[in-house]
Structures are given as structure tokens and as C-alpha cells.
Amino acid sequence: MILNKEQKESFKKITSPLIKWLNDNCNPYVKVVVDCRIAEILETIGWRKIMILNEEQQESFEKIIRPLIKWLNDNCCPYVNVIIDCRAAELLETVGITITDDYLVD
């Protein structure tokens, strides 16, 4: 997927507030992964403090993430994800996938 200039600018405009939100609300080992339906906040395993969002943070996260989810639906195919950390937002497109349940432990 190749973004045109307008898409690049709108992506930056939409993700910049989210990067600021991460810096204001999270430790530096947190990432947000977003696709066309879901936004997940992930924390690096082994970080010395478990992050728990309070209700106000959860509400502000939802408010700030919805424009990005809409942008993904308006500008990208369903196989595109965004990974955001406290420094950058990265747009990724799935080019291959393998799914297996062979190694799951009941």
C-alpha cells in the first residue's frame, strides 16, 4: 500500500495526539496496536510496574483512538495495522499469514 501526500499528512495529524497521549499516560514500554476494528494497549513483559488504566484514561483512550480506526477504514484495506509507541506510529500491511493451533496447551 502506498499513501499519497494527503493520506500521509492526515495519518500524522491523527496519530500525533495518540503519541502524546501515550507519553502522558503510559510507561515507555507500552505500544498500541490498531486495526480496522480493534485497538489494543500492550505492555512489554518484564516491565517492573504493571500498568492499569483508570476509567478516565480508558475513556480518553477511546476518544482519541476512534479517529484512527475510522481513518484506517476509510484509507486502507482490512490487512493494515498501526503500531504506535511513545515515539512513532508505524503503518504495516500483512503480506502473509500462517495460523496453527498445533502448539496450544489446554
BAMARTI-984671 format. One record per residue (C-alpha): residue number from 1; x negated, y negated, z; residue in one letter. Coordinates in steps of 0.001 Angstrom, whole numbers, plus 524288, in hexadecimal, padded with zeros to 5 digits. Last residue first. Layout:
<kolses>
{resi: NUM | u: X | v: Y | w: Z | resn: a}
...
</kolses>
This chain:
<kolses>
{resi: 106 | u: 8140A | v: 8695C | w: 869B1 | resn: d}
{resi: 105 | u: 80685 | v: 86699 | w: 86437 | resn: v}
{resi: 104 | u: 80626 | v: 86059 | w: 856DE | resn: l}
{resi: 103 | u: 7FB4A | v: 86573 | w: 84E0E | resn: y}
{resi: 102 | u: 802FA | v: 86A83 | w: 84264 | resn: d}
{resi: 101 | u: 80CC1 | v: 85F52 | w: 8423F | resn: d}
{resi: 100 | u: 80726 | v: 859FE | w: 835A5 | resn: t}
{resi: 99 | u: 808BD | v: 84DB5 | w: 82D82 | resn: i}
{resi: 98 | u: 7FF3A | v: 84966 | w: 82304 | resn: t}
{resi: 97 | u: 80005 | v: 83BCA | w: 81D35 | resn: i}
{resi: 96 | u: 7FA61 | v: 83460 | w: 811C8 | resn: g}
{resi: 95 | u: 7F95D | v: 82674 | w: 80CBB | resn: v}
{resi: 94 | u: 7FF96 | v: 81F89 | w: 81844 | resn: t}
{resi: 93 | u: 7FEAE | v: 810CA | w: 816C4 | resn: e}
{resi: 92 | u: 7F81C | v: 80838 | w: 820E7 | resn: l}
{resi: 91 | u: 7F984 | v: 7F9C5 | w: 82465 | resn: l}
{resi: 90 | u: 7F017 | v: 7F560 | w: 82F11 | resn: e}
{resi: 89 | u: 7F2FB | v: 7EA9C | w: 838D5 | resn: a}
{resi: 88 | u: 7E77B | v: 7E4EA | w: 84026 | resn: a}
{resi: 87 | u: 7E11A | v: 7E0D4 | w: 84CE2 | resn: r}
{resi: 86 | u: 7E9A1 | v: 7E50D | w: 8585E | resn: c}
{resi: 85 | u: 7EDCB | v: 7F13C | w: 8511C | resn: d}
{resi: 84 | u: 7F768 | v: 7F373 | w: 8462B | resn: i}
{resi: 83 | u: 7F967 | v: 7FF86 | w: 83DDC | resn: i}
{resi: 82 | u: 80338 | v: 7FDD1 | w: 832E1 | resn: v}
{resi: 81 | u: 80932 | v: 8093E | w: 82BB3 | resn: n}
{resi: 80 | u: 80D18 | v: 80B97 | w: 81D7E | resn: v}
{resi: 79 | u: 81374 | v: 8182B | w: 818E6 | resn: y}
{resi: 78 | u: 82137 | v: 8127E | w: 8188E | resn: p}
{resi: 77 | u: 81D9A | v: 809B5 | w: 80D00 | resn: c}
{resi: 76 | u: 81A2C | v: 7FB9C | w: 80F78 | resn: c}
{resi: 75 | u: 81F19 | v: 7EDB2 | w: 80E35 | resn: n}
{resi: 74 | u: 82CF4 | v: 7EC8C | w: 8139C | resn: d}
{resi: 73 | u: 82C5E | v: 7F82E | w: 81CE7 | resn: n}
{resi: 72 | u: 81EEF | v: 7F448 | w: 821D0 | resn: l}
{resi: 71 | u: 8235C | v: 7E62E | w: 823A2 | resn: w}
{resi: 70 | u: 82F34 | v: 7EAC0 | w: 82B67 | resn: k}
{resi: 69 | u: 82666 | v: 7F2AB | w: 8346B | resn: i}
{resi: 68 | u: 81D7F | v: 7E6D7 | w: 835BB | resn: l}
{resi: 67 | u: 828E7 | v: 7DDC5 | w: 838E0 | resn: p}
{resi: 66 | u: 82D91 | v: 7E774 | w: 84363 | resn: r}
{resi: 65 | u: 82082 | v: 7E7D0 | w: 84A94 | resn: i}
{resi: 64 | u: 8213C | v: 7DA89 | w: 85173 | resn: i}
{resi: 63 | u: 82EC7 | v: 7DC5A | w: 85727 | resn: k}
{resi: 62 | u: 82C28 | v: 7EA75 | w: 85AF1 | resn: e}
{resi: 61 | u: 81F91 | v: 7E6A5 | w: 861BF | resn: f}
{resi: 60 | u: 82645 | v: 7DB65 | w: 868DA | resn: s}
{resi: 59 | u: 830AC | v: 7E4B6 | w: 86DF8 | resn: e}
{resi: 58 | u: 826B7 | v: 7EEDC | w: 87259 | resn: q}
{resi: 57 | u: 81E67 | v: 7E44F | w: 878C6 | resn: q}
{resi: 56 | u: 82A39 | v: 7DF26 | w: 88046 | resn: e}
{resi: 55 | u: 82DFA | v: 7ECDF | w: 88491 | resn: e}
{resi: 54 | u: 8205F | v: 7EFD2 | w: 889DB | resn: n}
{resi: 53 | u: 8167E | v: 7F6C8 | w: 88170 | resn: l}
{resi: 52 | u: 80E34 | v: 80111 | w: 8881B | resn: i}
{resi: 51 | u: 7FFC7 | v: 80210 | w: 884F5 | resn: m}
{resi: 50 | u: 7F828 | v: 80CE4 | w: 88B5B | resn: i}
{resi: 49 | u: 7EB6E | v: 807B7 | w: 890E3 | resn: k}
{resi: 48 | u: 7DDFD | v: 80DB8 | w: 88F3D | resn: r}
{resi: 47 | u: 7DF4E | v: 8104C | w: 880B5 | resn: w}
{resi: 46 | u: 7DCB8 | v: 81EBD | w: 87E7F | resn: g}
{resi: 45 | u: 7E638 | v: 82079 | w: 87345 | resn: i}
{resi: 44 | u: 7E74C | v: 81463 | w: 86AB9 | resn: t}
{resi: 43 | u: 7F4A6 | v: 80E1E | w: 86BF3 | resn: e}
{resi: 42 | u: 7FF56 | v: 80EAB | w: 861BF | resn: l}
{resi: 41 | u: 80AD6 | v: 80574 | w: 85FDE | resn: i}
{resi: 40 | u: 8140C | v: 80B36 | w: 855D3 | resn: e}
{resi: 39 | u: 81C5C | v: 8040F | w: 84BCC | resn: a}
{resi: 38 | u: 8262A | v: 80C2A | w: 84429 | resn: i}
{resi: 37 | u: 82E99 | v: 80AA0 | w: 83804 | resn: r}
{resi: 36 | u: 8268C | v: 80649 | w: 82C1E | resn: c}
{resi: 35 | u: 819CB | v: 809B0 | w: 832E4 | resn: d}
{resi: 34 | u: 812A6 | v: 80356 | w: 83E2E | resn: v}
{resi: 33 | u: 80710 | v: 80786 | w: 84678 | resn: v}
{resi: 32 | u: 80368 | v: 7FE4E | w: 85185 | resn: v}
{resi: 31 | u: 7F618 | v: 7FFAD | w: 857B8 | resn: k}
{resi: 30 | u: 7F1A1 | v: 7FE4C | w: 865C9 | resn: v}
{resi: 29 | u: 7E394 | v: 7FF5E | w: 86A58 | resn: y}
{resi: 28 | u: 7E1AF | v: 7F0C2 | w: 86C88 | resn: p}
{resi: 27 | u: 7EB70 | v: 7F091 | w: 877E5 | resn: n}
{resi: 26 | u: 7F8DB | v: 7EB68 | w: 874F8 | resn: c}
{resi: 25 | u: 801BF | v: 7DFAE | w: 876BB | resn: n}
{resi: 24 | u: 7FB0C | v: 7D337 | w: 871F1 | resn: d}
{resi: 23 | u: 7F1AD | v: 7D96E | w: 86835 | resn: n}
{resi: 22 | u: 7FC67 | v: 7E25A | w: 86320 | resn: l}
{resi: 21 | u: 805BD | v: 7D6DE | w: 861A5 | resn: w}
{resi: 20 | u: 7FB3F | v: 7CF49 | w: 85A31 | resn: k}
{resi: 19 | u: 7F9A9 | v: 7DAB0 | w: 850C0 | resn: i}
{resi: 18 | u: 8087F | v: 7DB0B | w: 84F73 | resn: l}
{resi: 17 | u: 80913 | v: 7CC7C | w: 84C93 | resn: p}
{resi: 16 | u: 7FEF1 | v: 7CE5A | w: 841A6 | resn: s}
{resi: 15 | u: 80618 | v: 7D9F0 | w: 83B82 | resn: t}
{resi: 14 | u: 8115C | v: 7D290 | w: 8350B | resn: i}
{resi: 13 | u: 80946 | v: 7C758 | w: 82F7E | resn: k}
{resi: 12 | u: 7FE8D | v: 7D0AA | w: 82B10 | resn: k}
{resi: 11 | u: 80868 | v: 7D941 | w: 82403 | resn: f}
{resi: 10 | u: 80EDC | v: 7CD24 | w: 81E03 | resn: s}
{resi: 9 | u: 801D8 | v: 7C887 | w: 818AA | resn: e}
{resi: 8 | u: 7FE47 | v: 7D5D0 | w: 8131B | resn: k}
{resi: 7 | u: 80BDD | v: 7D73E | w: 80D23 | resn: q}
{resi: 6 | u: 80AD7 | v: 7C9E6 | w: 80698 | resn: e}
{resi: 5 | u: 7FD58 | v: 7CD11 | w: 8011F | resn: k}
{resi: 4 | u: 801B7 | v: 7DA05 | w: 7FB45 | resn: n}
{resi: 3 | u: 8001C | v: 7E689 | w: 802DB | resn: l}
{resi: 2 | u: 7FAC3 | v: 7F2B2 | w: 7FC52 | resn: i}
{resi: 1 | u: 80000 | v: 80000 | w: 80000 | resn: m}
</kolses>
